[in-house]
Amino acid sequence: MAVQSDSFHLLSDTRALFLKHLGALLQDSSLLSAPAIQAIQAGAGTYFDEMASTNRRGTFAEEVDGLTSSRITLVGEEDLELGIRLDNMSARLFQSTGGSLWKTHLRFVTLLRRPDLPKSANPIGPKGIAQGLTTMFDAAGAFAIDKKLELLDRIEACLLEGLPALYAEINDFMDRGGVEAAQPGIIGSPEGPVSAESPAAPANALLALQQRLLASLPGAAELPPAPAGGGAAASLLNQATLERLIERLNELDRRGAFEQKFAPTQTGGGMIPALFTPDGDFSSQPKVLKSAQLGIPTTANEGLAIDTLAMIFEAIFANPALPDALKAVISSLQITLLKVAMKDSSLFADAQHPARLVIDRMGLAVLGLPTDVPARHPVCARLFDIATRLRSEADQNAFTTALSELDALLAERNASFAAATTPYLPLIEQLDRKDEATQAVRLALEKFIATNPPAAIRTFLEHSWSRLLQTIWLEEGEQGAAWQEGLAVIDDLLWTVQPKADPDERKTLARRLPEILKRLRAGMARIGLSTEAESAFLDECFELQTRALRAMPTAAAPEAPAAELFPSGVSAPAGTPVSSKLEVDQRVLATLDFADYRPAPSRALPVGEGDWLEIPLADGTQAIARLCHISPTSRRVLLLNPESGLALAVHPAILERQLRDGEARLSPLSTLFETAAGVALRQSAGR
């Protein structure tokens, strides 16, 4: 887009006024010679012209892709130190002049017709002055680094004092020239600003964390809106320093300066931590890399990206549920992820960014493994191999390849869980059939209970004879002779306690009673009723039958507690969860069910097959297990973890309550990166 002719002249006048005032400011300091000031003006003028270009500048990721090997070279420590000091100075100047400088930026957006203009690309911003100082130092030739740094400190003090008035004068000049300030709301780009005073609602915890850290910076209220993600297109660092910073990170990565030390595995295929105790435990915690260790200003987006990720790593390393082996893997990828964050701002905004998904997949891969799992475990060894390749090939394609490898690893684990699930399915079916039997028995007994039998008989039917009918149903079904006989005994028992006014009925009762009691005792023996419970019940029946022979109506009596009459038949009140075990062919399935039959809730469970859950066990401890199967009949849930030997079947209503009350929950390790960002966000809010 061409700049109109009046705009062109106004832009030229603004450039001239800026360079004139800058030169006067430096001259008043008496720190520099006239040629030195001219060199600074030349460098700042070049920067002005570059930023005022009407072509939209690419992001840092695009620029790095276009760099040739001749441009990316290792530089001396002195050059790197000077570059970082210049960038630190730029950041401090930016912070101290944020309000007045931001006003000029909004006018440049209008003047250049560039709503995509990053705040760091202000033609008169501190980065341009830093470029001018670089031009001066280059022109000065051999110059001791300590002298350069001393001079730089004195120049910075001069600029800190004089720049606010300079920017205010430029703003007034542009205002008098008719250049209106753009509305912040119309400014947008891939690095589009988000107001520090009224930040946009973050799409994810990582982005929210970055915005919170930005808002916590000193003087944040006076700073212009911050970009939604890191990236050099909206950076306070200059391009040359960014290149040197990347090389510094590469060097730190090669030296392993901010990770646990690694050694080749015995198989030779990857890297495992060398800092192990004899038991395979890690002997040190991973270290976290922060911006201060690199001399990067916190106010620069690169520094913000580094410190945001540092908080993520700290949250991951502090998680006691995470195996130390995975912490070591992630520690080895710190610098790799930092370089991604500085090149690609979408890491913070895009929850589906490949680098974030790699961390999440790694968290999924270790689910179910004990926290002290050794690095030589097959899963951990695979993760170390993947991390090693990522460190040496860290680009978009490398992360995509790593995701494919991790998906393959997860597919293998899924297949192993499917194989582990199969032997337990018959046991789940057995529990489901027991539910069906319980329901059938309940329906069959309802017609007898409806006749309002004596309390002792009702208790016997509900707590003892029901077990016999359930056994018969499971073995022969409802159509067999045994089922009909079981119901006939109940019918005959109730007849024996009904009043017998007719002499012939009393004779019939006396004649039939021994045979009825014989059938009753056979049933009680089949279910293993204790001698005490059997005697207590028959004594109750004898009294009721005696009253019947005398044609006396059965008096209503208080219902005897089931535990007194049938101590072996009842283990818990109705509706109480009961822990038990089902053993078949040396395979043990723990169960958590109700003492009485309960149908599944009408609503679907908030979890599904493949989810990992943290669940309470009968002994009061917590365990982690994979939801491997949901019965289509009863919706009973099968939870497995072969690593710990856990196999548990849970009634859906019990699991639903546990999830609702927080006793059980989805494992946060299944979304490791986002969960860590949420933890860091809460911690930062607490501070």
Secondary structure, 3 states (H helix, E strand, C coil): CCCCHHHHHHHHHHHHHHHHHHHHHHHHHCCCCHHHHHHHHHHHHHHHHHHCCCCCCCCHHHHHHCCCCCCCCCCCHHHHHHHHHHHHHHHHHHHHCHHHHHHHHHHHHHHHCCCCCCHHHCCCCHHHHHHHHHHHHHHHCCCCHHHHHHHHHHHHHHHHHHHHHHHHHHHHHHHHCCCCCCCHHHCCCCCCEECCCCCCCCCCHHHHHHHHHHHCCCCHHHCCCEECCCCHHHCCCCHHHHHHHHHHHHHHHHHCCCCCCEEECCCCCCEEECCECCCCCECCCCCCCCHHHHCCCCCCHHHHHHHHHHHHHHHHHCCCCCCHHHHHHHHHCHHHHHHHHHHCCHHHHCCCCHHHHHHHHHHHHCCCCCCCCCCCCHHHHHHHHHHHHHHHCCCHHHHHHHHHHHHHHHHHHHHHHHHHHHHHHHHHHHHHHHHHHHHHHHHHHHHHHCCCCCHHHHHHHHHHHHHHHHHHHHHHCCCCHHHHHHHHHHHHHHHHCCCCCCHHHHHHHHHHHHHHHHHHHHHHHHCCCCHHHHHHHHHHHHHHHHHHHCCCCCCCCCCCCHHHHCCCCCCCCCCCEEEEEEEECCEEEEEEEECCCCCCCCCCCCCCCCCEEEEECCCCCEEEEEEEEECCCCCCEEEEECCCCEEEEECHHHHHHHHHHCCCEECHHHHHHHHHHHHHHHHHHHC
